[in-house]
Amino acid sequence: MRTLGIERHGQRLTTTLTGHSHAVYSVTYTPDGRLVSGSKDGTVIIWDPRTGDELISLSCGSDDSVTCVVVAPSGTALAASTDRDTLCIWNLQALQKPPMRLSCHFGKIRFIAFSPDGWLIASATKDHSLCLWSVTTGQSTALLSGHTLSIVAVAFSLDGQLLASCSLDKTLRLWTNIPGQPAEMHILNRDTAAISLCFSPDGKRLAVCLFNAIIQLWDVMTKSNTETLRGHAMAISSVQFSPDGRSIVSASRDKTVRLWSVNNSIVLRGHSDSVTSATFSSDGLYIASASYDTTIRIWDASTEHQSALPLDAHLEGVMSLGASTDGALIASRCRFGTVRVWDVQTGILKSSPNTYSFIANAISQDASIAAAVLQVGGIQLWDLRNGDRLGEPLQQLWKRPNAMKFSSDARWIAILSSDGTVCIWDVATQQPLNIGPLSSRPMESDESTPDLLKREILSINFSPDGHLVAAGDWGGNIHIWYMNTGQRASKPLQETRDLQGEFCIVFSPGGLHIASSAADSVGHVWDVAASKQILALVGHIAAITSIAYLPSGTHIVTGSDDCSVRLWDVETGGQITVLYGHIDIVWSIVCMPSNQSIVTGSDDGTIRIWDVETALVQAQTEVEKPMVALERGGLHDGWVLGQAGELLLWVPEEYRAYLNPPSCQLLIAKHRVIVTIGDAWNHGENWTACWLGALPA
């Protein structure tokens, strides 16, 4: 496997380690560069962070969660605490031997720390006590009292003369002449308690994390707060100085890691849940972080020079797309309304969301116009080519707009209201058409459900020639009206009577057929004139979330919750090929006017342009190479599988959203990672040997 470009675009994530089955609570490095993690799954794992290999898995002998792992500075011992009252100590040179198990009678152990000489372990307990243990004998040598609530963190100074502890009682205590002498007590903050602390390598400073998401730096000699670091959005879980004392790393419940240096803060994003622990490697070149998302991530800790900024891309799911009539531009709208316009040939951002002072609710299929509901009322139209407003806001006494949809030529815009009606406006004149509002209320001869809630319209679309408009309601019905009169063109088509989610509707290029799916894994094709279903599209393993016709009318394209894009034959309804590349729900599809490309947007934040001709050729190609297998079968727990289910290639998690299978001619993403596999690639049963290139191709 060969990766290109990730460093050039500011990506600091180097490796993701997956192996724990539950949240990872603690992570630390050994002096010789190995990585140790402790998890809710009850295991302690030692890793080779360079290759990602799991070297050994240890257990404290019970199913208790491992709350903290620490390594003696000398590298001779490893200690782990559990969420009950057990403390385990292993000899790092003889890990095959059972650990020394210490039973703490002073309450649940929340945090542990080795003394610099490695002879003592301090444990912070829930019963307000601080216990010191002899590593050699396993005996308790001192019990330090003074805190009035649970102790949550403890740290030794590098010279071993000071022991600091912080507690939910909102105090910091410095214990001198270890062990056992009275402590100096300092009130940190009368409004919030501390959660973590650490000494700087020179012992002159103390970093303390407070529950209100700030870090206080204290001068140990003067006992004064000298600096406050702000940036995290939620409580900070851990803090640590770099080995040279010039930087600080912090982990937070806001799912981020922050690397702090002089007048600078770098945010490391990648975890999908709260980050519980972050630590520097012994050489200070890397940071390891642990998270509730069960992963451990390793980051480049360089602060001397900044990498290039990540590529412009959506950070949230891409919910809708449009393509200009000349095929040169793509417009995209993300989950929170940001609109961006891209160059189709290069993927370069042409217009930034900062150009517009709106949060869009819809974009036209030709990528020319966006519509936004204003806070002050009304709906404003915007020209995406220059960012200018188009006239005054559309004003009407509708109830809350549920959704909006432009006709294919951007001549009209339909506004769906929460009262179950649809109003259609002329974009040029900015006046409502005199045909409505359209309502999903059943006709007298209609025997569909009278449930008003199920009549609320969920989605809408126009026929390409502008003669018809179709809408789907919560009851699973598809209603069709004539655009010139507003009269119904037929009885409602019954898609389903148990709708649970999104409703997709699209007319065929000639307007004779409708393809639809109502929160189901099966798509349906309807004859509009005959008001009957003529085809079923069967193949997806999860709900269809987007649907489109190629301009030629020869194929139907669907996107799904199963992360795949599928092409179907319009004559038979047969599945022609499956395209995998997205790693999350495919929310949006638009077909380029040239009929040669398909554009898809996903909840993974990426936009992909697929070459139709290549996709059709790949459909006839035998699955021999991993990249072809990837496009045809996707990833299975990170693996590309062969025809017989054999494991061909494992892809690290951080690269999965950026793979380019053969039919994907352009990927627009936060980072551009190109993964290619030639005819000569190392493979075999030993991953480390493959990684080192030791096996023959």
C-alpha positions in Angstrom: 0.0 0.0 0.0 1.3 3.4 -0.9 0.0 6.7 0.6 0.7 10.1 -0.8 -0.2 13.6 0.2 -1.4 13.3 3.8 1.6 15.2 5.3 1.3 18.0 2.7 -2.2 18.8 3.8 -1.6 19.2 7.5 -2.7 15.7 8.7 -1.0 15.0 12.0 -2.7 11.7 12.6 -0.2 8.9 11.8 -1.7 5.7 13.2 -5.0 4.4 14.6 -4.8 1.3 16.9 -7.9 -0.8 17.2 -8.0 -3.8 19.4 -10.0 -2.9 22.6 -13.6 -3.8 22.5 -14.7 -1.0 24.9 -13.7 2.5 25.8 -10.0 3.1 26.4 -9.5 5.0 29.6 -5.7 5.4 29.8 -2.6 5.4 27.6 1.1 5.8 28.3 4.5 5.2 26.7 7.3 3.1 28.0 10.8 4.6 28.0 11.8 2.3 25.1 8.9 3.5 22.9 6.3 0.9 23.4 2.7 2.0 24.1 0.5 0.7 26.9 -3.3 1.1 27.1 -6.0 0.2 29.7 -9.6 -0.2 28.8 -13.1 -0.8 30.1 -12.9 -4.2 28.5 -10.6 -5.2 31.5 -7.4 -5.6 29.5 -4.0 -3.9 29.4 -2.4 -4.0 25.9 1.2 -3.3 25.0 1.6 -2.1 21.4 4.4 -1.5 18.9 3.2 2.0 17.8 5.4 1.9 14.7 3.7 -1.1 13.1 0.4 -1.1 15.0 1.1 -4.6 16.3 -0.5 -5.8 19.5 2.5 -7.2 21.3 0.8 -8.6 24.4 -2.5 -8.5 26.2 -2.6 -8.6 30.0 -5.4 -9.0 32.5 -5.8 -8.0 36.1 -7.6 -11.3 36.6 -11.2 -10.0 36.6 -13.7 -8.3 34.4 -13.2 -5.0 36.1 -12.4 -1.9 34.0 -8.8 -0.8 33.9 -9.0 2.9 34.9 -5.3 3.9 34.7 -2.0 2.5 33.4 1.5 3.9 34.3 5.1 2.8 33.6 8.0 3.4 36.0 10.5 6.0 34.7 13.2 3.3 34.8 11.1 1.1 32.4 11.2 -1.8 34.8 7.6 -2.0 36.0 4.0 -1.5 34.7 1.1 -0.8 37.0 -2.6 -0.8 36.3 -5.6 0.1 38.6 -9.2 -1.2 38.2 -12.5 0.4 38.9 -12.8 -1.5 42.2 -10.0 -1.9 44.6 -7.2 -3.8 42.7 -3.7 -2.6 41.8 -1.6 -4.8 39.5 2.1 -4.5 39.0 4.0 -6.3 36.3 7.8 -6.7 35.7 8.2 -5.3 32.2 11.1 -7.7 31.6 9.1 -10.7 32.6 5.5 -10.1 31.4 4.8 -13.8 31.2 4.8 -14.0 35.0 1.6 -13.1 36.9 1.5 -9.6 38.3 1.7 -8.6 41.9 -1.9 -7.8 43.0 -2.5 -5.3 45.7 -5.9 -4.9 47.3 -6.7 -1.4 48.3 -9.0 -1.2 51.4 -9.5 2.5 51.0 -12.0 2.7 48.2 -12.1 2.7 44.4 -8.7 3.7 42.8 -9.2 6.6 40.4 -5.6 7.3 39.5 -2.0 6.1 40.1 1.5 7.5 39.6 5.0 6.1 40.0 7.6 8.0 42.0 10.7 9.1 39.8 12.9 6.4 41.3 10.2 3.7 40.7 10.1 2.5 44.3 6.7 4.0 45.2 3.3 4.1 43.7 0.7 6.7 44.8 -2.9 5.8 44.4 -5.8 8.3 44.5 -8.9 6.8 46.0 -12.5 7.6 46.1 -12.6 7.7 49.9 -10.6 10.9 50.0 -7.3 9.2 50.8 -3.9 9.1 49.1 -2.1 5.8 49.6 1.6 5.1 49.0 2.8 1.6 48.1 6.1 -0.1 48.0 6.7 -1.6 44.6 9.0 -4.3 45.9 7.0 -5.5 48.9 3.5 -4.5 47.9 2.9 -3.0 51.3 1.2 0.3 52.0 3.8 2.7 53.4 1.7 5.7 54.1 -1.9 7.0 54.1 -2.2 10.7 53.4 -5.4 12.3 54.6 -6.7 15.8 54.3 -9.0 16.0 51.2 -12.7 16.0 52.0 -13.9 14.5 48.7 -12.7 12.0 46.1 -9.1 12.5 44.9 -9.1 12.4 41.1 -5.4 12.9 40.2 -2.0 12.7 41.6 1.5 13.5 40.3 5.1 13.4 41.5 7.7 16.1 40.8 10.7 14.9 38.9 13.0 15.1 42.0 10.5 13.1 44.0 10.3 15.8 46.8 6.8 16.9 46.0 3.5 15.0 45.5 0.5 16.9 44.2 -3.1 15.8 44.5 -6.3 17.4 43.4 -9.8 16.6 44.5 -13.5 17.2 43.9 -13.3 19.3 47.1 -11.8 22.1 44.8 -8.4 22.0 46.4 -4.9 21.3 45.4 -2.5 19.8 48.0 1.3 19.7 47.8 2.8 17.0 50.0 6.4 17.6 51.0 9.2 15.4 52.3 7.5 12.2 51.0 6.2 10.2 52.6 3.7 11.2 55.1 4.3 14.8 56.0 1.6 17.4 56.3 0.4 19.1 53.1 0.1 22.6 51.9 -3.5 23.2 50.8 -4.4 25.7 48.1 -7.9 26.5 46.8 -7.9 26.3 43.0 -11.3 27.6 42.2 -14.2 28.2 44.4 -16.7 27.4 41.5 -15.2 24.3 40.0 -13.1 21.2 40.8 -10.0 19.9 39.2 -9.8 16.6 37.2 -6.1 16.2 36.3 -2.6 17.6 36.9 1.0 17.2 36.1 4.4 18.7 37.0 6.7 20.2 34.4 10.0 18.3 33.9 11.9 21.0 35.8 9.4 20.8 38.7 8.9 24.6 38.6 5.4 24.6 37.1 2.2 22.6 37.7 -0.6 22.3 35.1 -4.0 21.7 36.6 -7.2 21.0 34.5 -10.5 22.2 35.9 -14.0 21.0 35.1 -14.8 24.2 33.4 -12.5 23.3 30.5 -9.6 25.5 31.3 -6.0 24.7 32.2 -4.2 26.7 35.0 -0.4 26.9 35.1 0.9 27.3 38.7 4.3 28.5 39.9 5.3 25.9 42.4 7.6 28.2 44.4 5.2 31.1 44.7 2.1 29.0 44.8 0.4 31.3 42.3 -1.6 30.9 39.1 0.6 32.4 36.3 -1.3 31.5 33.2 -4.7 30.2 32.0 -5.2 28.2 28.8 -8.6 28.2 27.1 -9.8 26.5 24.0 -11.6 23.2 24.8 -15.4 23.2 24.7 -15.9 20.6 27.3 -14.2 19.2 30.5 -10.6 18.3 30.1 -9.7 14.6 31.0 -5.9 14.7 31.2 -2.9 17.0 30.8 0.8 16.4 30.4 4.0 18.4 29.7 6.3 17.4 26.8 9.7 16.0 27.9 11.4 19.3 27.1 8.7 21.2 29.0 8.0 23.5 26.1 4.6 22.1 25.2 1.5 20.7 26.8 -1.0 18.1 25.5 -4.6 17.9 26.8 -7.5 15.5 26.1 -11.1 16.5 26.4 -14.7 15.3 26.4 -15.2 17.6 23.3 -13.5 14.7 21.3 -10.3 16.7 20.6 -6.7 16.7 21.7 -4.9 20.0 22.0 -1.2 20.6 21.6 -0.3 23.9 23.4 2.9 25.8 22.9 3.9 29.4 23.3 1.1 31.6 22.1 -0.3 28.7 20.0 -2.8 25.9 20.2 -3.2 23.1 17.7 -6.4 21.1 17.6 -6.1 17.4 16.8 -9.4 16.0 15.6 -10.2 12.4 14.7 -11.8 10.7 17.7 -15.6 10.2 17.4 -16.2 10.3 21.2 -14.7 11.7 24.4 -10.9 11.6 24.6 -9.9 10.2 28.0 -6.1 10.4 28.0 -3.3 11.9 26.0 0.5 11.5 26.5 3.8 12.3 24.8 6.3 9.7 23.7 9.5 9.7 25.6 11.3 11.5 22.8 8.4 14.1 22.5 7.9 13.4 18.8 4.5 11.8 19.1 1.3 12.0 21.1 -0.9 9.0 21.8 -4.6 9.6 22.8 -7.2 7.2 24.0 -11.0 7.5 23.7 -14.4 6.2 24.5 -14.6 5.3 20.7 -12.4 2.3 21.6 -9.4 3.5 19.5 -5.9 4.8 20.3 -4.6 7.4 17.9 -1.0 8.5 17.4 -0.2 12.1 16.3 2.8 14.0 15.1 3.7 16.3 17.9 5.9 18.8 15.9 5.3 22.4 16.9 8.4 24.0 15.3 6.7 24.5 11.9 3.1 24.3 10.9 2.0 21.9 8.1 -0.1 23.3 5.3 -3.7 23.7 6.3 -6.1 20.9 5.4 -7.9 21.1 2.1 -11.2 23.0 2.0 -14.0 20.5 2.5 -17.1 20.0 4.4 -16.7 18.8 8.0 -20.2 17.5 8.2 -22.3 15.2 5.9 -23.0 16.4 2.4 -26.8 16.5 2.1 -27.5 17.8 -1.4 -25.6 18.5 -4.6 -26.0 20.4 -7.9 -24.0 20.5 -11.1 -23.7 23.4 -13.5 -25.2 23.0 -17.0 -21.8 23.1 -18.6 -20.5 20.5 -16.2 -17.7 22.7 -14.9 -18.9 23.3 -11.3 -20.5 21.4 -8.5 -22.4 23.0 -5.6 -22.8 21.2 -2.3 -24.7 21.8 0.9 -23.7 20.2 4.2 -25.8 19.1 7.1 -25.6 22.5 8.8 -26.3 24.5 5.7 -22.9 25.5 4.5 -22.7 25.8 0.7 -19.5 25.4 -1.4 -18.9 25.5 -5.1 -16.1 23.3 -6.6 -14.2 23.0 -9.8 -15.1 19.6 -11.3 -11.7 19.1 -13.0 -9.5 19.9 -10.0 -11.7 19.6 -6.9 -10.5 23.1 -5.9 -12.9 25.3 -4.0 -14.2 28.1 -6.2 -16.5 29.8 -3.7 -16.1 29.8 0.1 -19.0 29.7 2.5 -17.7 32.9 4.0 -18.9 34.6 0.8 -22.4 34.2 1.9 -24.2 35.4 5.0 -26.7 32.6 5.1 -27.3 28.9 6.0 -28.9 27.3 3.0 -31.8 24.9 3.1 -31.7 24.0 -0.6 -29.5 24.4 -3.7 -30.7 24.0 -7.3 -29.7 21.0 -9.4 -27.9 23.3 -11.9 -25.7 24.7 -9.0 -26.8 28.3 -9.7 -29.1 29.2 -6.8 -29.4 28.5 -3.1 -32.4 29.2 -0.8 -32.4 29.9 2.9 -35.0 30.4 5.5 -34.3 33.8 7.3 -34.5 34.1 11.0 -36.6 37.3 10.6 -39.0 35.4 8.3 -39.2 34.7 4.6 -37.0 32.8 2.3 -34.1 34.4 0.5 -32.7 33.3 -2.8 -29.0 33.7 -3.5 -26.9 33.5 -6.7 -24.2 31.0 -6.1 -22.1 32.3 -9.0 -21.4 35.7 -7.3 -22.9 35.4 -3.8 -25.5 38.1 -4.4 -29.1 38.2 -3.1 -31.7 37.5 -5.7 -34.4 40.1 -5.0 -36.3 40.4 -1.8 -37.2 37.5 0.5 -40.2 35.4 -0.5 -43.0 36.2 2.0 -46.1 34.1 2.7 -48.1 33.1 5.7 -47.0 29.5 5.6 -46.2 27.4 8.7 -42.7 26.3 9.4 -41.1 25.2 6.1 -40.1 21.5 6.2 -38.0 21.5 3.1 -37.5 23.2 -0.3 -36.8 21.8 -3.8 -35.9 23.5 -7.0 -37.0 22.3 -10.4 -34.3 20.8 -12.6 -33.9 24.1 -14.6 -34.2 26.3 -11.4 -37.3 27.9 -12.9 -39.5 27.1 -9.8 -39.0 26.4 -6.2 -41.4 24.3 -4.1 -41.7 25.0 -0.4 -43.0 22.2 1.8 -44.8 23.4 4.9 -45.4 21.6 8.2 -49.2 21.9 7.6 -49.0 19.4 4.8 -49.1 21.8 1.9 -46.8 22.8 -0.9 -46.4 26.3 -2.4 -44.6 26.7 -5.7 -42.9 30.0 -6.6 -41.6 31.4 -9.9 -37.9 32.1 -9.3 -37.7 34.8 -11.9 -40.7 36.8 -10.9 -40.5 35.7 -7.2 -44.3 35.3 -7.2 -46.3 32.2 -6.1 -47.9 30.2 -8.9 -51.7 30.4 -9.0 -52.2 26.7 -8.6 -52.3 25.9 -4.9 -51.3 25.4 -2.3 -51.0 21.8 -3.2 -52.3 19.4 -0.5 -51.9 15.7 0.2 -55.5 15.6 1.4 -57.1 12.5 -0.1 -59.6 12.8 -2.9 -63.2 11.7 -2.2 -62.6 8.4 -4.0 -59.2 7.9 -2.3 -59.3 5.2 0.3 -55.8 5.9 1.8 -55.4 6.6 5.5 -57.2 9.6 6.9 -54.4 10.1 9.5 -53.4 13.8 9.2 -49.9 13.2 10.4 -49.3 10.7 7.7 -50.4 13.2 5.1 -47.6 15.6 5.9 -45.5 15.9 2.8 -41.9 14.8 3.2 -40.3 15.2 -0.2 -41.1 16.6 -3.7 -39.7 16.7 -7.2 -40.5 18.1 -10.6 -40.7 16.3 -14.0 -37.9 17.5 -16.3 -40.4 19.1 -18.7 -42.1 21.0 -15.9 -45.5 19.5 -16.6 -45.8 17.4 -13.4 -44.8 17.7 -9.8 -44.8 14.7 -7.4 -44.7 14.6 -3.6 -44.3 11.8 -1.0 -46.0 11.9 2.4 -45.4 10.2 5.7 -48.1 7.7 4.9 -46.0 6.4 2.0 -48.2 7.8 -0.8 -46.8 9.6 -3.9 -49.1 12.4 -5.0 -48.8 13.7 -8.6 -50.2 17.1 -9.8 -50.3 19.0 -13.1 -48.2 22.1 -12.9 -50.5 24.2 -15.1 -53.7 23.6 -13.1 -52.7 22.1 -9.8 -55.1 19.3 -10.3 -54.2 15.7 -9.5 -52.8 13.7 -12.4 -53.8 10.3 -10.8 -54.6 8.6 -7.6 -51.7 8.5 -5.2 -49.2 5.7 -5.7 -48.8 3.6 -2.6 -45.1 3.2 -1.9 -45.5 1.9 1.7 -47.7 2.1 4.7 -45.0 2.0 7.3 -42.7 4.9 6.5 -39.9 5.3 9.0 -37.5 7.8 7.4 -36.4 9.5 4.2 -38.5 9.5 1.0 -36.7 9.7 -2.3 -38.6 10.6 -5.6 -37.2 11.3 -9.0 -38.8 11.5 -12.5 -37.2 9.7 -15.5 -35.7 12.1 -18.1 -38.9 11.7 -20.3 -41.2 12.1 -17.3 -43.0 8.8 -18.0 -41.7 7.0 -15.0 -41.0 7.8 -11.3 -38.3 6.0 -9.3 -38.8 6.2 -5.5 -37.8 4.7 -2.2 -39.5 5.3 1.1 -36.9 4.5 3.9 -36.6 1.0 2.5 -33.7 -1.0 1.0 -35.9 -1.6 -2.1 -36.5 1.0 -4.8 -39.5 1.1 -7.0 -40.2 2.3 -10.5 -43.7 3.5 -11.4 -45.5 4.0 -14.7 -47.0 7.5 -14.2 -49.8 7.2 -16.8 -50.9 3.7 -15.6 -50.4 4.6 -11.9 -48.7 1.2 -11.2 -45.4 -0.2 -10.2 -43.4 -1.8 -13.0 -40.0 -2.6 -11.4 -38.4 -3.3 -8.1 -34.7 -2.4 -7.4 -33.5 -5.1 -5.1 -29.9 -5.3 -3.8 -29.2 -2.7 -1.1 -28.9 -4.1 2.4 -30.0 -0.9 4.1 -32.4 2.0 3.3 -32.0 3.8 0.0 -31.3 7.5 0.8 -30.8 9.0 -2.6 -31.9 8.2 -6.2 -31.3 9.7 -9.7 -31.5 8.9 -13.4 -28.7 9.3 -15.8 -29.6 12.0 -18.4 -29.7 9.4 -21.1 -32.3 7.5 -19.2 -30.4 4.2 -19.5 -29.6 3.8 -15.8 -30.9 4.5 -12.4 -28.4 5.4 -9.6 -29.1 4.9 -5.9 -27.2 5.7 -2.7 -27.8 4.0 0.5 -27.3 3.7 4.3 -25.1 0.7 3.4 -22.5 3.2 2.1 -22.8 2.0 -1.5 -23.8 3.5 -4.9 -25.5 1.2 -7.3 -26.4 1.4 -11.0 -29.5 -0.3 -12.3 -30.9 -1.2 -15.7 -34.0 0.8 -16.4 -35.5 -1.9 -18.6 -35.2 -4.8 -16.3 -34.5 -3.3 -12.9 -31.4 -5.5 -12.6 -28.4 -4.4 -10.7 -25.5 -3.7 -13.0 -22.7 -2.7 -10.6 -22.0 -1.6 -7.1 -19.6 1.2 -6.2 -18.0 1.4 -2.8 -15.8 4.2 -1.6 -17.9 6.2 0.9 -17.8 5.0 4.5 -21.1 6.5 5.6 -24.6 7.1 4.3 -24.8 8.4 0.7 -27.3 11.3 1.1 -27.1 12.9 -2.3 -26.6 12.1 -6.0 -26.5 14.3 -9.1 -25.7 13.2 -12.6 -23.5 15.4 -14.8 -25.2 16.8 -18.0 -22.5 15.0 -20.1 -24.0 11.6 -19.0 -20.4 10.5 -18.2 -20.2 11.2 -14.5 -22.1 10.7 -11.2 -21.5 12.9 -8.2 -22.3 11.6 -4.7 -22.2 13.2 -1.3 -22.0 11.3 2.0 -22.3 11.7 5.7 -18.5 11.0 5.8 -18.1 14.6 4.6 -16.7 13.7 1.2 -17.8 14.3 -2.4 -17.0 11.7 -5.1 -17.2 12.0 -8.9 -17.6 8.5 -10.5 -16.8 7.8 -14.2 -19.8 5.9 -15.6 -17.9 4.2 -18.4 -15.2 3.0 -16.0 -17.8 1.7 -13.6 -19.5 -0.3 -16.4 -16.2 -1.8 -17.5 -15.4 -2.7 -13.9 -18.7 -4.5 -13.6 -17.4 -6.9 -16.3 -13.9 -7.3 -14.8 -12.9 -10.3 -12.7 -12.1 -9.4 -9.1 -8.4 -10.1 -9.0 -6.8 -7.0 -7.6 -7.5 -5.5 -4.2 -8.6 -2.1 -5.6 -11.2 -3.7 -7.9 -12.3 -5.8 -4.9 -12.6 -2.6 -2.8 -14.9 -0.9 -5.4 -17.1 -4.0 -5.8 -17.3 -5.1 -2.2 -16.2 -2.2 0.1 -14.5 -2.7 3.4 -15.3 -5.3 6.0 -14.0 -4.2 9.4 -11.3 -2.4 7.6 -10.4 -5.3 5.3 -10.7 -5.7 1.5 -11.8 -9.2 0.8 -11.2 -11.5 -2.2 -13.8 -13.5 -4.0 -13.7 -16.3 -1.5 -13.7 -14.0 1.5 -9.9 -14.1 2.0 -8.3 -11.1 3.6 -6.5 -9.1 0.9 -5.7 -5.7 2.4 -6.2 -3.9 5.7 -6.7 -0.2 5.5 -6.0 2.0 8.6 -9.1 3.8 9.9 -7.7 7.3 9.2 -7.4 6.5 5.4 -10.7 4.8 4.8 -12.7 7.9 3.8 -9.9 8.9 1.3 -9.5 5.7 -0.8 -9.9 6.2 -4.6 -11.2 3.0 -6.3 -10.8 2.8 -10.1 -14.2 4.4 -11.0 -13.8 7.3 -8.7 -12.1 10.0 -10.9 -12.2 12.8 -8.2 -12.4 12.8 -4.4 -13.1 16.1 -2.6 -12.2 15.6 1.1 -10.5 17.3 4.0 -7.3 15.4 3.2 -6.4 14.0 -0.2 -4.9 10.5 0.3 -4.1 8.4 -2.7 -3.9 4.7 -2.1 -2.6 2.6 -5.0 -1.6 -1.1 -5.2 0.5 -2.2 -8.0 1.1 -5.7 -9.4 3.9 -6.2 -6.9 2.6 -5.8 -3.3 3.8 -7.5 -0.2 1.2 -10.0 1.2 1.0 -12.9 3.5 -0.1 -14.0 6.9 2.4 -11.9 8.9 1.4 -8.2 8.9 4.7 -7.0 10.4 6.7 -8.9 7.8 4.5 -7.4 5.0 4.9 -3.9 6.5 8.7 -4.3 6.5 8.7 -5.7 3.0 10.3 -8.9 4.2 8.0 -11.2 2.1 8.4 -11.6 -1.6 5.9 -9.8 -3.8 
